[in-house]
């Protein structure tokens, strides 16, 4: 389950970092903060992918989101 949490958190951070970087580029600024967050999100995803014994497939990603959401709710 810890790998699922890392995967989901990393993907959410990466999505937020991409939107922040796009906003920074459109404002003519350097996206330093977005780059740091994207690096952290990418590292979390890479760690989760390497530490999961069977690895993750594309079909496993939505299931990981559901497992993490169920863990938070329940």
VOGU-3710 file (C-alpha; in Angstrom, 3 decimals, decimal comma):
1> xxxxxxxxxx> 0,000/0,000/0,000  2,845/2,431/0,652  3,843/2,180/-2,993  0,306/3,135/-4,012  0,469/6,215/-1,787  3,796/7,232/-3,309  2,508/6,700/-6,842  -0,696/8,660/-6,309  1,013/11,502/-4,442  3,737/11,743/-7,054
11> xxxxxxxxxx> 1,271/11,847/-9,925  -0,842/14,519/-8,235  2,251/16,622/-7,510  3,420/16,263/-11,110  0,050/17,389/-12,492  -0,014/20,430/-10,217  3,581/21,230/-11,136  2,807/21,100/-14,851  -0,087/23,525/-14,469  2,059/25,803/-12,319
21> xxxxxxxxxx> 4,875/25,700/-14,871  2,467/26,597/-17,678  1,185/29,543/-15,647  4,734/30,698/-14,975  5,662/30,462/-18,639  2,571/32,411/-19,671  3,426/35,143/-17,139  6,996/35,295/-18,429  8,519/33,996/-15,193  10,931/31,172/-14,489
31> xxxxxxxxxx> 9,101/28,130/-13,050  11,625/27,325/-10,306  9,086/26,152/-7,744  7,246/24,077/-10,307  10,501/22,433/-11,335  11,276/21,435/-7,747  7,781/20,036/-7,216  7,911/18,190/-10,540  11,258/16,684/-9,565  9,825/15,554/-6,223
41> xxxxxxxxxx> 6,735/14,076/-7,901  8,846/12,292/-10,484  11,081/10,874/-7,778  8,036/9,575/-5,885  6,652/7,909/-9,008  10,043/6,392/-9,859  10,450/5,082/-6,315  6,966/3,528/-6,364  7,605/1,903/-9,754  10,890/0,371/-8,679
51> xxxxxxxxxx> 9,725/-0,804/-5,247  6,491/-2,506/-6,348  7,310/-6,207/-6,854  5,164/-6,662/-9,962  5,503/-3,116/-11,229  2,573/-0,992/-12,342  0,716/-1,169/-15,609  -1,501/1,546/-17,032  -4,546/-0,357/-15,752  -3,119/-0,398/-12,214
61> xxxxxxxxxx> -2,954/3,383/-11,861  -6,718/3,998/-11,474  -6,877/1,049/-9,085  -4,104/2,601/-7,011  -6,073/5,857/-6,843  -9,141/3,952/-5,658  -7,157/2,016/-3,045  -5,625/5,194/-1,658  -8,988/6,971/-1,633  -10,582/3,992/0,132
71> xxxx> -7,760/4,031/2,683  -8,349/7,739/3,353  -12,136/7,398/3,632  -12,222/4,136/5,539
//
